[in-house]
Amino acid sequence: MATNLKNLTDLLISNFVGYRGGSLLILADEPTLEIAGSIADSANAVAIETEKNIEVINIDKYRAGQPLTELHAELREELLAKLQGPDELHNTVLYIMQSLDGETAMRLSLVELAGEKGKIGGLPNCTVDVLEAGFNPQNRPRFSGELHDFLLQVTEIELTCDRGSKVTALLDHNEYDLVNSNGVLVPGKYANPIPAEVFAHPADVEGILVISGSYGPLMGFAPFVGNYRALMEALDKTPITWKISEGKITDVSCDNNEIQDFVRREVFEKDAEHGMKIGEFGMPANLYVLSREITGNLMIDEKGRVHLANGHGYQKRTRCKYDTTVHGDGLIANASLRAVNLEKQFMENNRYTTGVFKTL
């Protein structure tokens, strides 16, 4: 595994992080320290003349056995001390630690701090499987660009699935920016270095959404931390259902009461003003991940499954008009998509339509 891991982190550093010297701070925890060490080794092997400052920070020393509900003052000071000056080309923060319940506000503060100093990338819950899937040669990097260009023509999408979803989403490209998240880190804007997806902040959403693939915040919920297959199996057996009207979730139901109570807190209680709003409509663009089974780890599954998220709408990238620390991606295991205004079915049972896209 060591050789394969080294090859994967070499690719991550050269093609997506784009490390060219300066400060690279890798935030990890105990389960992700081996991967963090390999990322650091790959960065140290880059042949450049610019001075390097590469360091792995074990965030568990700040957690002290509890989730960080905010950016720890000492961690903030450590980051600022090691990101000397606003050097957008050479300062990079990459976090790969497990995502624990209650840490969303901390991660958003981290993104804001690091974005002001340079580049910020997030690979929460990173595993070797995530890297292998994300950088598999069967993926076609150009597809995300073609999907983005196609969706710029789309103003109304109908989403259905075999578990009962029926959702209509409106896209307003004059009001909100459509984002091609191709994995490449750029200064000042958060990105997930795993390619790829295209996402939008929808102008309106109506209908019923059945989430049977994954729900991001549940990965930090005690029964499922580090056991993503259990999460996948639980949602396959007892999916989450959202009723959505005028872009807001009006009801959450699930036959598993523990999951239902958790999701209701995420949607209705953590931010009573914005938590129930649909912040993101995401369409997958990693063709390899599209072709394989769901793993339960949202970090990679979202690159191969349609997903809608409550809360945060990536304000700096989409021009969403509100901000919140809540964000919960809900994955649809087997979606179909139709561009209503173009009268084109462009996805059928989680497969994009070959007659619509040339790069398939």
C-alpha positions in Angstrom: 0.0 0.0 0.0 2.9 2.4 0.8 4.0 2.6 -2.9 0.5 3.1 -4.1 -0.1 5.8 -1.5 3.1 7.6 -2.5 2.0 7.6 -6.1 -1.4 9.0 -5.2 -0.1 11.8 -3.0 2.5 12.7 -5.7 -0.4 13.2 -8.1 -2.4 15.2 -5.5 0.6 17.5 -4.8 1.6 18.1 -8.5 -1.7 18.3 -10.3 -4.2 19.7 -7.8 -2.5 21.3 -4.8 0.1 22.7 -7.2 2.7 23.0 -4.5 5.6 25.3 -5.6 7.3 26.0 -2.3 6.5 28.1 0.7 4.2 27.0 3.6 2.2 23.8 3.3 0.3 23.0 6.4 -1.5 19.6 6.5 -4.1 19.2 9.3 -4.7 15.6 10.2 -5.8 13.5 13.1 -4.7 10.0 14.3 -6.6 8.0 11.7 -5.2 10.2 8.8 -1.6 10.8 10.0 -0.1 8.1 7.6 -1.7 9.8 4.6 -0.6 13.3 5.9 3.0 12.0 6.2 2.9 10.8 2.6 1.5 14.1 1.4 4.4 15.9 3.2 6.9 13.5 1.6 5.5 14.1 -1.8 5.7 17.9 -1.3 9.3 17.6 0.0 10.2 15.7 -3.1 9.1 18.5 -5.5 12.3 19.9 -7.2 12.1 23.7 -6.7 14.5 26.4 -5.5 11.9 28.2 -3.4 12.2 27.6 0.3 9.9 24.9 1.7 8.0 25.0 5.0 6.0 21.7 5.2 4.4 20.5 8.4 1.8 18.1 9.6 -0.4 19.4 12.4 -2.2 16.7 14.5 -5.5 18.4 15.3 -6.2 15.9 18.0 -4.0 17.8 20.4 -6.5 20.6 20.2 -9.6 18.4 20.3 -8.5 16.8 23.6 -11.1 14.1 23.1 -13.9 16.4 22.1 -15.1 17.9 18.7 -13.8 21.4 18.1 -17.0 23.5 17.9 -14.9 26.6 17.0 -11.3 27.2 15.8 -9.2 26.8 18.8 -7.3 30.0 19.7 -3.9 28.2 20.0 -4.5 26.5 16.6 -5.4 29.8 15.1 -2.2 31.4 16.5 -0.1 28.4 15.2 -1.6 28.7 11.7 -1.1 32.5 11.5 2.5 32.2 12.7 3.3 29.6 10.0 1.5 31.4 7.2 3.7 34.5 7.3 2.4 37.3 5.2 -0.2 37.2 2.5 1.6 35.0 0.0 -1.2 33.7 -2.3 1.1 31.6 -4.5 3.0 29.8 -1.8 0.7 29.5 1.3 -1.4 26.4 1.3 -3.5 24.7 4.0 -4.9 21.2 3.4 -7.1 19.5 6.0 -7.7 15.8 5.8 -8.8 14.9 9.3 -12.0 13.0 10.2 -15.1 15.2 10.2 -16.8 15.1 13.6 -20.3 16.1 14.5 -20.3 19.8 15.6 -17.1 20.8 13.8 -18.7 22.6 10.8 -18.2 26.1 12.3 -14.6 25.3 13.0 -13.9 24.2 9.4 -15.6 27.3 8.0 -13.4 29.5 10.2 -10.4 27.6 9.1 -11.4 28.1 5.4 -11.8 31.8 6.0 -8.4 32.2 7.8 -6.5 30.1 5.2 -8.2 31.7 2.2 -7.0 35.1 3.3 -3.5 33.8 3.3 -3.4 31.7 0.2 -4.9 28.4 -0.9 -7.2 26.1 1.1 -8.2 22.6 0.3 -10.4 20.1 2.2 -10.3 16.3 2.1 -12.2 15.5 5.3 -12.4 11.8 6.2 -9.5 11.1 3.8 -8.6 7.5 3.1 -6.5 5.7 0.6 -9.7 4.5 -1.1 -10.8 8.2 -1.5 -7.5 9.0 -3.2 -7.6 5.9 -5.4 -11.1 6.6 -6.6 -10.6 10.3 -7.0 -7.4 10.0 -9.1 -8.3 6.8 -11.0 -7.1 7.0 -14.7 -10.6 5.9 -15.9 -11.8 9.4 -15.0 -11.9 11.9 -17.9 -11.0 15.4 -16.5 -12.4 17.3 -19.5 -15.9 16.0 -18.7 -16.6 18.5 -15.9 -16.0 21.3 -18.3 -18.4 19.9 -20.8 -21.0 19.3 -18.1 -20.6 22.9 -16.9 -21.1 24.3 -20.4 -24.2 22.2 -20.9 -25.7 23.3 -17.6 -25.2 26.9 -18.4 -28.0 26.4 -20.9 -30.3 24.8 -18.3 -32.8 26.8 -16.3 -35.0 24.0 -14.9 -34.0 20.5 -13.8 -36.3 17.6 -12.9 -34.7 15.1 -10.6 -36.3 11.6 -10.0 -35.0 8.4 -8.5 -36.1 4.8 -7.9 -36.7 5.5 -4.2 -39.4 8.1 -4.8 -37.6 11.4 -5.3 -39.3 14.0 -7.5 -37.8 17.4 -7.4 -37.8 20.5 -9.6 -34.9 23.0 -9.3 -34.6 26.3 -11.0 -31.2 27.8 -12.0 -30.7 31.5 -12.5 -27.3 32.0 -14.1 -27.6 35.8 -14.0 -28.2 35.8 -10.3 -25.9 32.9 -9.2 -22.6 31.5 -10.6 -22.4 27.9 -11.7 -19.2 26.3 -10.4 -16.9 23.7 -12.1 -15.2 22.2 -9.1 -12.4 20.4 -10.9 -10.1 19.8 -8.0 -7.5 22.5 -8.7 -6.7 24.8 -5.7 -6.7 28.5 -6.4 -5.9 31.3 -3.9 -8.7 32.7 -1.8 -11.3 30.0 -2.7 -12.0 26.8 -0.9 -11.8 23.6 -3.0 -12.0 19.9 -2.6 -8.9 18.6 -4.4 -10.8 15.5 -5.6 -12.1 16.0 -9.1 -14.9 16.7 -10.0 -18.4 18.0 -9.8 -20.5 21.0 -11.0 -22.7 22.7 -8.5 -25.1 25.5 -8.3 -27.0 27.5 -5.7 -30.6 26.9 -7.0 -33.0 29.8 -7.3 -35.9 27.6 -6.2 -36.5 24.0 -5.3 -39.8 22.1 -5.0 -40.7 18.5 -4.3 -39.7 15.3 -2.4 -36.1 14.3 -2.0 -35.3 10.7 -0.8 -31.7 10.4 0.5 -30.5 6.8 0.4 -26.8 7.2 -0.4 -25.3 9.3 2.4 -25.9 12.4 4.5 -22.7 14.3 5.3 -23.2 15.3 8.9 -24.0 11.7 9.8 -20.4 10.8 9.1 -19.5 12.6 12.4 -22.4 11.0 14.3 -21.1 8.5 16.9 -22.6 5.3 15.5 -21.0 6.0 12.1 -17.7 7.6 12.8 -15.1 5.6 10.8 -17.8 3.1 9.8 -19.2 4.5 6.6 -20.5 1.2 5.3 -22.8 1.1 8.4 -24.1 4.5 7.4 -24.6 3.4 3.8 -26.5 0.3 4.9 -28.6 2.3 7.4 -29.8 4.8 4.8 -30.4 2.1 2.2 -32.7 0.4 4.7 -34.3 3.6 6.2 -33.7 6.6 3.8 -34.2 10.2 4.8 -37.0 12.1 3.1 -37.1 15.9 2.7 -40.3 17.7 1.8 -39.2 20.9 0.0 -41.2 24.0 -0.8 -40.0 27.4 -2.1 -36.4 26.3 -1.7 -36.8 25.3 2.0 -37.1 21.9 3.7 -40.5 21.9 5.4 -40.4 18.4 6.9 -37.8 15.6 7.6 -38.8 12.0 8.0 -37.0 8.7 8.5 -38.1 5.3 9.9 -34.9 5.3 12.0 -35.8 7.6 14.8 -32.2 8.3 15.9 -31.3 9.4 12.3 -34.5 11.3 12.0 -33.9 13.3 15.2 -30.3 14.0 14.1 -31.2 15.3 10.7 -34.1 17.4 12.1 -31.5 19.1 14.4 -29.2 19.8 11.5 -32.0 21.2 9.3 -34.2 23.1 11.8 -32.3 23.8 15.0 -28.6 24.6 14.3 -29.5 27.6 12.3 -33.3 28.4 12.4 -33.0 31.1 9.7 -30.9 29.3 7.0 -30.4 25.7 7.9 -33.5 24.5 6.1 -32.7 26.3 2.9 -31.4 24.2 -0.1 -27.9 25.7 -0.5 -26.4 23.4 -3.2 -27.5 21.3 -6.1 -24.5 19.2 -7.0 -24.0 17.1 -10.2 -21.1 14.5 -10.3 -18.4 14.7 -12.9 -15.9 11.9 -11.9 -16.7 9.2 -14.4 -14.9 6.5 -12.5 -16.8 7.2 -9.2 -20.0 7.3 -11.2 -19.4 3.8 -12.4 -18.7 2.2 -9.0 -20.8 1.4 -5.9 -21.4 3.9 -3.1 -18.9 3.5 -0.2 -20.7 5.6 2.4 -17.8 8.1 2.5 -19.3 11.3 1.2 -15.9 12.8 0.3 -15.7 10.5 -2.7 -19.3 9.5 -3.2 -20.4 13.0 -4.0 -18.1 13.0 -7.0 -20.2 10.2 -8.4 -23.8 10.9 -7.2 -26.3 13.7 -7.5 -26.7 15.5 -4.2 -28.6 18.4 -2.6 -27.4 20.1 0.5 -29.2 22.1 3.2 -27.7 25.3 4.6 -24.4 26.7 3.3 -24.5 27.7 -0.4 -20.8 28.5 -1.0 -21.4 32.3 -0.9 -18.0 33.2 -2.2 -18.2 30.9 -5.2 -21.9 31.0 -6.2 -23.0 34.5 -4.9 -25.5 32.9 -2.6 -27.1 35.7 -0.6 -26.8 34.2 2.9 -24.2 32.6 5.0 -24.4 29.8 7.6 -22.2 27.2 9.3 -24.7 24.5 8.5 -24.1 22.3 5.5 -25.4 18.8 4.9 -25.0 17.0 1.6 -27.7 14.4 0.9 -26.8 11.8 -1.8 -29.3 10.2 -4.1 -28.1 6.7 -4.9 -29.6 6.3 -8.3 -30.8 9.6 -9.8 -32.2 10.6 -13.2 -32.0 14.2 -14.5 -34.0 16.0 -17.2 -33.3 19.5 -18.5 -36.9 20.7 -18.7 -36.3 23.8 -20.7 -34.2 21.9 -23.3 -36.5 18.9 -23.3 -33.4 16.6 -22.8 -32.9 13.7 -20.5 -29.2 14.0 -19.6 -28.9 11.4 -16.8 -30.7 8.1 -16.5 -30.2 5.9 -13.4 -26.9 7.6 -12.5 -25.5 7.4 -16.0 -25.0 10.5 -18.2 -26.6 10.3 -21.6 -24.0 9.6 -24.4 -26.1 11.5 -27.0 -25.8 14.7 -25.0 -22.1 14.6 -24.0 -19.2 14.1 -26.5 -16.5 13.3 -23.9 -18.3 10.1 -22.7 
